[in-house]
Amino acid sequence: MTDKHMTEVLGNKENSKTQMNGNTDGHIWRNSTQPLLPVNVLTEEESTGKNYNTVPFHSLGDSKIFSGYISLAQWIIEQQTVVIDGYGGVFFDNIQQHIHAEIEKSGYTVAWQRTSDLLKSEADIEAMVKPFLGGTDDVWGFKTSLSLNDFFDQDRLATAVINPNRDINIIIGTGASLAGWNAPVVYFDIPKNEIQYRMRAKSISNLGKSGTERSFNMYKRFYFVDWVVLNAHKEELLQRMVIVADGQHFDEVTWMFKEDLAEGLKKLSETVFRVRPWFERGSWGGQWMKKHISRLNNEEVNYAWSFELITPENGLLFESEGNLLEVSFDFLMLFRHQAVLGKHAAQFGTYFPIRFDFLDTYDGGNLSIQCHPSRKYIKEQFGEEITQDETYYILDCRDDAKVYLGFQEDIDPASFKQALEESQAENMPIEVEKFVQSFQSRKHALYLIPNGTVHSSGINNMVLEISATPYIFTFKMYDWLSLDLNGNPRPININHAFNNLRFERKGKVVSEEHISKERVIESGMDWELIHLPTHRDHFYDVQRVEFDTEVEIDTHNVCHVLMLVEGSSISVRINEEDTHFNYAETFIVPAATERYTLINHGHGRARVIKSFVKDSFEL
């Protein structure tokens, strides 16, 4: 996968039609062509149907999710003293205004304390985070060792005390619980895609920063500093939360009690589920998703990525009496990672290890010639524990499509590097296949891309990228002289790449070891289980289940990530309950389900890809 966040996507808004959402004063607060999640399920067609569903939700039953600030304010009045904490990027000022208005309508007085007034100085915070951000033009930083408490001036924090002369006392803002109030906590969560849409609109900034800067630097700070401390804070706060609220809307809110959320997450960890996918354009993006995913905005110039299952950035949708509420995926892992991961929970903890995403180059462009860091390199240079080992599963392709993979037999590293550096300096094209092999794309083939392997997807591929979860660590060496959607060159990372390239992956070794050789390993009357072996360096494996009617599968205490890659629709039956999935939808079967049945609803043979962590592996 390309380094999406660090380069073009966060700055590609100027030259594309963009949905701008604003308040009554005309202030722009999100910048995206993608629609905001509705607060309510408006029609049955929005949540069901025969086509790919962009808003998959999980029903909790009646009276579990509440809508509106009136009900939330009434609950706060009953408590008298409340802590309102939450993730970075939430509009706490706006939340305060809504709650304050409702409390005043009820005839009560309220005293507010704001955590934004309790932080260290901006200069002190900038100095504190600087060691984790690399240089100004560096694409990556290093995951911080700071905690959220480090952002606060402890003397100021001590002044945040309850006012006995007011009926209601509220401390509000990210880190509010650090003031030590003995009061129930309302936690406002927000999905990562909406954080980025707000960042593009310059309606939010990083922790402790008063102004905004280039999206490139804002995202780097979010990824390597803010999100690290905020995720840790969320985990520490979990037991104190009483209410969890969805903070992605401007004038509306949905909320629920944590105990009901915990029960919903428990049920989710014992059955099949989907995360909410989201979609992004890119300089090389294509048109396949526009054609096959009917609910996407066709006004968009292209779609390069679908975040099918990139759990650091996906959310889970819940529904009750038509009300929708989204929480980040990490809530599930914090509550129920043992049930989700089964025998591998000890190795990965609350980290979900596998990701699925789409790379669409239909009528688009080539991805950059690239590689990913070794496990040692990504840990030493960036602070990540797992590296970006990938595979390309070809969901669809045209006859002329290629996958670039591995070096030519006669590769000379010095000549290759010289050609790359001259191309970058002089903006001159390279004859790529002089150095890098290409293979004709084949539908349902699996191309193996462990770290250090040079690779790229060519034009007219629809790639299902099955990978380890890290997703921003791509070292681009050659980008076909293409520009981002703002007309600017994208960063090239030749030195990083040459610190990781495996030049022994060349010639016949590539065709023998980096293109999976599928074989049937089990079969029945009308089904086959086909193994698509991954590389010895991959900690996950891939299989394809092909069946005409139905087939039963055991989890063997391992989490399965699946997608219907051929056929119109299927159901997954667990404990006599069926859940429907359409073509190209990703879904997860947790280890705790133990056994499930796939049921084919199409006229032809259904094919379902399945990925899971290997029984024996070394991280």
C-alpha positions in Angstrom: 0.0 0.0 0.0 1.2 3.5 -0.7 2.0 6.1 2.0 -1.5 7.6 1.6 -1.7 9.7 4.6 1.7 11.2 4.4 1.6 12.5 0.9 -1.3 13.2 -1.4 -4.6 12.4 0.2 -4.3 14.8 3.1 -3.6 17.6 0.7 -5.6 16.7 -2.4 -8.7 18.7 -1.8 -8.1 21.8 -3.8 -8.6 20.4 -7.3 -11.6 18.2 -6.7 -15.3 18.8 -6.0 -15.6 18.6 -2.2 -18.5 18.4 0.1 -18.1 21.2 2.7 -20.1 21.0 5.8 -20.6 24.1 7.9 -22.6 25.6 10.8 -25.1 28.4 10.6 -22.2 30.9 10.4 -20.8 29.3 7.3 -17.8 27.9 9.1 -16.3 24.9 7.2 -15.8 22.0 9.6 -15.2 19.0 7.4 -13.7 18.6 3.9 -14.7 15.5 2.0 -16.8 14.2 -0.9 -17.9 11.3 1.3 -21.2 11.8 3.1 -21.4 12.2 6.9 -22.8 9.2 8.7 -26.5 9.7 9.3 -27.7 9.9 12.9 -30.6 7.7 12.1 -31.3 4.8 9.7 -33.7 6.6 7.3 -34.9 3.8 5.1 -34.4 0.1 4.9 -32.8 0.4 1.5 -29.9 2.4 3.2 -29.0 -0.6 5.4 -29.9 -3.6 3.2 -29.9 -4.6 -0.4 -28.2 -6.7 -3.0 -25.2 -4.4 -3.4 -22.1 -3.6 -1.3 -23.2 -1.9 1.9 -21.2 1.2 2.9 -22.9 1.6 6.3 -23.0 -1.9 7.9 -24.4 -1.8 11.4 -25.1 -4.2 14.2 -28.5 -4.0 16.0 -28.5 -3.9 19.8 -32.3 -4.0 20.5 -34.5 -1.3 21.9 -33.6 1.6 24.2 -29.8 1.2 23.9 -28.8 4.3 21.8 -30.2 7.7 22.6 -30.3 10.7 20.2 -30.0 14.4 21.0 -28.5 16.8 23.5 -31.7 17.2 25.5 -31.6 13.6 26.8 -27.8 13.8 27.5 -28.2 17.1 29.4 -31.0 15.7 31.5 -28.8 12.8 32.5 -26.0 15.2 33.4 -28.4 17.3 35.5 -29.2 14.2 37.5 -25.5 13.5 38.2 -24.7 17.2 39.1 -21.0 16.7 38.6 -19.7 15.1 35.4 -16.4 14.6 33.5 -16.7 15.0 29.7 -13.6 13.5 28.2 -12.8 12.2 24.7 -10.6 11.8 21.7 -8.6 14.5 19.9 -10.5 16.1 17.1 -13.9 16.3 18.9 -15.5 19.7 18.9 -15.7 20.1 22.7 -16.6 23.9 22.4 -19.6 23.0 20.4 -20.7 20.2 22.7 -20.4 22.6 25.7 -22.6 25.2 24.0 -25.3 22.6 23.3 -25.3 21.1 26.8 -25.1 24.5 28.5 -28.2 25.7 26.6 -30.2 22.7 27.6 -29.1 23.0 31.3 -30.1 26.7 31.3 -33.4 25.9 29.8 -34.0 23.6 32.8 -33.3 26.4 35.2 -30.0 25.2 36.6 -26.7 27.0 36.9 -23.6 25.3 35.6 -19.8 25.9 36.1 -17.5 24.7 33.4 -13.8 23.9 33.5 -12.0 23.4 30.1 -9.0 21.3 29.7 -7.7 23.5 26.9 -7.0 26.0 29.7 -4.9 23.5 31.7 -2.3 22.5 29.1 1.3 23.4 29.1 2.3 26.3 26.9 2.3 25.7 23.2 6.0 26.2 23.0 6.6 23.7 25.8 4.5 21.1 24.0 6.2 21.7 20.7 9.6 21.1 22.3 8.3 18.0 24.1 6.9 16.3 20.9 9.7 17.4 18.6 12.0 14.4 19.2 9.2 12.1 17.8 8.5 14.0 14.6 11.8 13.8 12.7 12.6 16.7 10.3 10.2 19.2 8.9 10.1 17.4 5.5 10.4 13.9 6.9 7.5 11.6 6.0 7.7 9.6 9.2 8.3 10.1 12.9 8.8 7.7 15.9 6.0 6.5 18.1 6.1 8.5 21.2 6.8 7.4 24.8 4.8 10.3 26.2 1.5 10.0 28.0 -1.5 12.4 27.8 -0.7 13.7 31.3 2.6 15.0 30.0 0.7 17.6 28.0 -0.8 19.2 31.1 0.6 21.8 33.5 0.2 20.1 36.8 -0.3 23.3 38.7 -3.0 24.4 36.4 -4.6 21.0 36.6 -4.8 21.3 40.3 -6.8 24.5 40.0 -9.7 22.6 38.2 -11.9 22.2 41.2 -15.7 21.9 41.8 -17.5 25.1 42.3 -19.9 24.7 45.2 -21.9 27.8 44.2 -23.3 26.2 41.0 -25.9 23.5 40.6 -23.9 21.6 38.0 -20.2 21.2 37.6 -18.6 19.9 34.4 -15.0 19.6 33.3 -14.8 19.1 29.5 -12.1 18.3 26.9 -9.5 15.7 26.1 -7.9 14.6 29.3 -10.7 15.9 31.6 -10.5 12.8 33.7 -6.9 13.7 34.6 -8.2 16.4 37.0 -9.1 13.6 39.4 -12.8 14.5 39.9 -14.8 11.7 41.5 -17.5 11.9 39.0 -19.0 9.8 36.1 -17.2 10.1 32.8 -18.9 10.8 29.5 -16.5 9.8 26.7 -16.8 11.3 23.2 -15.3 9.1 20.5 -14.7 10.0 16.8 -13.7 7.8 13.8 -10.3 8.5 12.2 -11.7 9.3 8.8 -13.7 12.2 10.2 -10.7 13.5 12.1 -8.9 13.7 8.8 -11.8 15.4 7.1 -11.8 18.0 9.9 -8.0 18.3 9.6 -8.3 19.1 5.8 -10.9 21.7 6.6 -8.5 23.2 9.2 -11.2 23.1 11.8 -9.1 21.1 14.3 -5.4 21.0 15.3 -3.0 18.8 17.2 -3.0 18.4 21.0 -1.9 21.7 22.6 -1.6 23.5 19.3 -3.6 26.7 18.7 -3.3 26.9 14.9 -3.2 24.5 12.0 -0.4 23.7 9.6 0.1 21.5 6.5 -2.0 18.4 6.6 1.1 16.4 5.9 2.6 17.5 9.3 -0.7 17.4 11.2 -1.2 13.8 10.2 2.4 12.8 11.1 1.9 14.4 14.6 -1.5 12.6 15.0 -0.1 9.2 14.0 3.2 9.3 16.0 2.2 11.3 19.0 -1.5 12.3 19.5 -3.1 9.0 18.6 -0.6 7.0 20.7 -1.3 9.0 23.9 -5.0 9.2 23.2 -5.3 5.5 22.6 -3.5 4.8 25.9 -5.7 7.3 27.7 -8.8 5.6 26.3 -7.7 2.3 27.6 -6.8 3.7 31.1 -10.2 5.4 31.2 -12.3 2.4 30.1 -13.5 1.3 33.6 -14.5 4.9 34.6 -16.6 5.6 31.5 -20.4 5.6 32.1 -21.5 7.0 28.8 -19.9 6.7 25.3 -21.0 9.3 22.7 -20.4 9.6 19.0 -18.6 12.9 18.4 -18.6 13.0 14.6 -21.6 15.3 14.1 -21.7 19.0 14.5 -25.2 19.8 15.9 -26.3 16.3 16.8 -25.2 13.5 19.1 -26.0 9.9 19.8 -25.0 8.3 23.0 -25.3 5.1 25.0 -24.4 3.7 28.4 -21.0 1.9 28.4 -22.5 -1.3 30.0 -24.8 -1.6 26.9 -21.9 -1.0 24.6 -19.9 -3.6 26.4 -22.7 -6.1 26.0 -23.0 -5.3 22.3 -19.2 -5.8 21.9 -19.5 -9.1 23.7 -22.1 -10.3 21.2 -20.0 -9.0 18.3 -17.0 -10.9 19.5 -19.0 -14.2 19.3 -20.5 -13.8 15.9 -19.7 -12.5 12.4 -19.4 -8.7 11.8 -18.2 -6.0 9.5 -16.4 -2.7 10.2 -17.5 0.5 8.5 -15.4 0.9 5.4 -14.3 4.3 4.0 -12.9 5.4 0.6 -10.3 7.8 -0.7 -9.2 9.2 -4.0 -5.6 9.3 -5.1 -3.4 10.4 -8.0 -3.3 6.9 -9.5 -6.9 6.0 -8.4 -9.3 4.2 -10.7 -12.9 3.7 -11.6 -13.7 0.1 -10.6 -15.2 1.0 -7.2 -17.4 3.6 -8.7 -18.9 0.9 -11.0 -19.3 -1.8 -8.5 -20.1 0.0 -5.3 -23.4 1.8 -6.0 -23.6 4.0 -2.9 -20.3 5.8 -3.4 -20.3 9.4 -4.5 -19.8 9.3 -8.3 -18.9 13.0 -8.3 -15.5 12.0 -6.9 -12.6 12.1 -9.5 -11.6 8.5 -8.7 -11.2 6.0 -5.8 -7.7 4.7 -5.0 -8.4 3.0 -1.7 -11.1 1.4 0.3 -10.3 1.0 4.0 -12.1 -2.4 4.2 -10.4 -3.4 7.4 -7.5 -1.2 8.6 -8.5 -1.4 12.2 -6.5 1.6 13.5 -8.8 3.7 11.4 -12.1 1.8 11.0 -15.2 2.1 13.2 -18.0 -0.2 14.3 -21.6 0.9 13.8 -24.3 0.0 16.3 -28.1 0.6 15.9 -31.0 0.9 18.3 -34.5 2.0 17.3 -33.1 3.6 14.2 -30.4 5.5 16.0 -26.8 5.0 14.8 -23.6 5.3 16.9 -20.1 4.6 15.8 -17.2 3.7 18.0 -13.6 3.1 17.0 -12.5 -0.6 16.5 -10.2 -0.5 19.4 -13.2 -0.5 21.8 -13.8 -4.1 20.7 -10.2 -5.1 21.2 -10.0 -3.4 24.6 -13.1 -5.3 25.8 -12.8 -8.6 24.0 -9.5 -9.2 22.3 -9.2 -12.7 23.7 -12.5 -13.8 22.2 -11.6 -12.1 18.8 -8.1 -13.5 18.5 -8.4 -16.7 20.4 -5.1 -18.6 20.6 -3.2 -15.6 19.2 -4.4 -13.1 21.8 -1.3 -13.5 23.9 1.0 -12.5 20.9 -1.0 -9.5 19.7 -2.9 -8.3 22.8 -5.3 -5.6 21.8 -3.7 -5.1 18.3 -5.7 -6.6 15.4 -3.0 -8.0 13.1 -4.5 -8.4 9.6 -5.8 -5.8 7.3 -7.8 -5.9 4.0 -8.0 -2.9 1.6 -8.6 -2.2 -2.0 -6.2 -0.6 -4.5 -8.1 0.4 -7.6 -6.1 1.3 -10.7 -8.8 0.7 -13.3 -8.4 3.4 -15.9 -6.0 5.0 -13.4 -2.2 4.9 -13.0 0.6 2.7 -11.8 1.4 2.6 -8.1 4.9 3.7 -7.3 7.8 1.3 -7.5 8.2 0.7 -3.7 9.2 -1.6 -0.8 8.5 -1.8 2.9 10.8 -1.9 5.9 12.2 -4.9 7.7 10.9 -5.7 11.1 14.2 -4.6 12.7 14.2 -1.3 10.7 10.5 -0.4 11.4 11.1 -0.9 15.1 14.4 1.0 15.3 13.5 3.9 13.0 9.7 4.3 13.6 8.8 2.5 16.8 6.5 0.0 15.2 6.4 -3.6 16.5 5.1 -5.3 13.3 6.1 -4.5 9.8 4.2 -4.1 6.5 4.3 -7.6 5.0 1.8 -7.6 2.1 0.2 -9.7 -0.6 -1.8 -8.7 -3.7 -4.9 -10.8 -4.3 -6.2 -9.9 -7.8 -10.0 -9.4 -7.3 -10.4 -8.2 -10.9 -8.1 -7.1 -13.8 -8.0 -6.4 -17.5 -6.0 -8.4 -19.9 -3.2 -5.8 -20.1 -2.8 -5.5 -16.3 0.6 -6.2 -14.7 2.0 -6.7 -11.3 5.6 -5.5 -10.8 7.4 -7.9 -8.5 11.1 -8.6 -7.7 14.2 -7.8 -9.6 15.5 -8.9 -12.9 18.1 -11.6 -12.7 21.0 -9.3 -13.8 20.1 -6.5 -11.4 22.9 -4.2 -10.4 22.0 -2.3 -7.2 24.4 0.6 -7.9 23.0 1.1 -11.5 19.4 0.9 -10.2 20.1 3.5 -7.5 21.9 5.8 -10.0 18.9 5.6 -12.4 16.5 6.4 -9.6 18.5 9.4 -8.3 19.0 10.8 -11.9 15.2 10.4 -12.5 14.4 12.3 -9.3 16.9 15.1 -10.0 16.2 15.5 -13.7 12.5 14.4 -13.8 13.4 11.8 -16.4 11.5 8.6 -17.0 13.1 5.2 -16.2 12.7 2.0 -18.2 11.4 0.2 -15.1 11.4 -3.3 -16.6 15.2 -3.0 -17.1 15.4 -3.5 -13.4 12.1 -4.9 -12.1 10.2 -7.9 -13.3 6.6 -7.7 -14.3 4.0 -10.5 -14.4 0.6 -10.5 -16.1 -2.2 -10.1 -13.6 -4.4 -13.1 -13.2 -7.8 -13.0 -11.5 -7.7 -14.8 -8.1 -3.9 -15.0 -8.2 -2.0 -14.1 -5.0 1.4 -12.2 -5.3 3.6 -12.4 -2.2 5.3 -9.2 -1.0 7.1 -9.7 2.2 9.1 -6.7 3.5 12.1 -5.7 1.4 10.5 -6.9 -1.9 10.3 -4.4 -4.7 6.8 -4.2 -6.1 4.0 -2.2 -7.6 0.5 -2.7 -9.0 0.1 -1.6 -12.6 -2.8 0.0 -14.4 -6.2 -1.8 -14.7 -5.9 -3.9 -11.5 -8.4 -4.2 -8.7 -6.2 -5.4 -5.9 -7.4 -6.8 -2.6 -4.4 -6.1 -0.5 -4.1 -8.7 2.3 -1.5 -7.6 4.8 -0.2 -7.1 8.2 -1.9 -4.1 9.8 0.8 -1.4 9.5 -0.2 0.8 6.5 1.8 4.0 6.1 5.4 2.7 5.8 6.0 2.7 2.1 9.3 3.6 0.6 8.8 4.9 -2.9 11.7 4.8 -5.3 10.0 5.8 -8.6 6.6 7.3 -9.2 6.4 7.3 -13.0 6.9 11.1 -12.9 3.3 11.4 -11.7 1.9 14.2 -9.6 -0.6 14.3 -6.7 -4.1 15.6 -7.2 -2.8 19.1 -6.4 -0.1 18.9 -9.2 2.8 18.4 -6.8 5.4 15.6 -6.8 5.0 13.0 -4.2 7.9 12.3 -1.8 10.5 9.7 -2.9 12.4 7.7 -0.3 15.3 6.1 -2.1 17.7 5.9 0.9 15.1 4.3 3.1 14.3 1.8 0.4 17.9 0.9 -0.2 18.3 0.2 3.5 15.7 -2.5 3.1 15.6 -3.9 -0.5 16.3 -7.6 -0.8 18.2 -7.9 -4.1 18.4 -11.7 -3.8 14.6 -11.7 -4.7 15.3 -11.7 -8.4 14.9 -13.8 -11.5 13.4 -17.3 -11.1 13.3 -16.9 -7.3 10.4 -14.5 -7.7 8.3 -16.7 -9.9 9.0 -19.7 -7.6 8.7 -18.0 -4.2 6.6 -14.9 -4.6 3.6 -16.1 -6.7 1.5 -18.4 -4.6 1.0 -21.9 -6.0 -2.5 -22.8 -5.0 -3.6 -26.4 -4.3 -6.7 -28.1 -3.0 -6.3 -29.3 0.6 -9.8 -30.4 1.4 -13.0 -31.1 -0.6 -16.6 -32.4 -0.4 -19.4 -33.1 -2.7 -19.7 -29.5 -4.0 -17.0 -27.6 -2.2 -13.2 -27.2 -2.1 -10.8 -25.6 0.3 -7.8 -24.2 -1.6 -4.6 -23.2 0.0 -2.8 -20.1 -1.4 0.5 -20.4 0.6 2.0 -17.1 1.7 5.8 -16.5 2.0 7.7 -18.0 4.9 8.2 -14.4 6.2 4.4 -13.8 6.4 2.8 -14.5 9.8 -0.6 -14.9 8.2 -1.9 -17.4 5.7 -4.5 -17.3 2.9 -7.1 -19.9 1.7 -10.1 -19.7 -0.7 -13.3 -21.5 0.0 -15.2 -22.5 -3.2 -18.7 -23.9 -2.9 -22.0 -24.3 -4.8 -24.4 -24.6 -1.9 -22.9 -24.5 1.6 -19.9 -25.5 3.6 -19.1 -25.6 7.3 -15.9 -24.2 8.7 -14.2 -24.5 12.1 -12.3 -21.6 13.5 -9.9 -23.8 15.5 -9.7 -20.9 18.0 -8.3 -18.6 15.3 -9.8 -15.3 14.0 -10.8 -15.4 10.3 -11.0 -12.4 8.0 -13.0 -13.1 4.9 -14.4 -11.6 1.6 -16.7 -12.8 -1.0 -14.5 -12.5 -4.1 -16.8 -14.2 -6.6 -20.5 -14.6 -6.5 -23.4 -12.3 -5.8 -24.1 -12.9 -2.1 -23.8 -15.4 0.7 -24.9 -15.8 4.3 -22.8 -16.7 7.4 -24.8 -18.9 9.8 -23.7 -19.0 13.4 -25.9 -20.6 16.0 -28.9 -20.7 13.6 -28.6 -17.0 12.9 -27.8 -15.9 9.4 -25.9 -12.7 8.4 -26.0 -11.6 4.8 -22.9 -10.4 2.8 -22.6 -9.2 -0.8 -19.8 -9.3 -3.3 -16.5 -7.6 -2.2 -17.6 -7.1 1.4 -15.1 -7.9 4.1 -16.2 -9.6 7.3 -14.6 -11.0 10.4 -15.4 -14.3 12.2 -13.9 -14.1 15.7 -12.1 -17.2 17.1 -14.8 -17.5 19.8 -17.5 -18.5 17.3 -15.9 -21.9 17.0 -17.9 -23.0 13.9 -19.8 -21.3 11.1 -21.5 -22.2 7.8 -21.2 -20.3 4.5 -24.4 -20.4 2.4 -24.3 -19.5 -1.3 -27.3 -17.4 -2.5 -25.9 -16.9 -6.1 -26.5 -19.0 -9.2 -22.9 -19.9 -9.7 -20.1 -21.1 -7.5 -19.2 -18.8 -4.6 -15.6 -18.0 -3.8 -14.6 -16.6 -0.4 -11.1 -15.6 0.5 -10.0 -16.3 4.1 -7.0 -15.0 5.9 -5.8 -15.9 9.4 -2.7 -16.0 11.6 -0.5 -19.0 11.1 -0.3 -21.5 14.0 3.5 -21.2 14.1 5.2 -17.9 13.3 7.8 -15.5 14.6 7.2 -11.8 14.9 
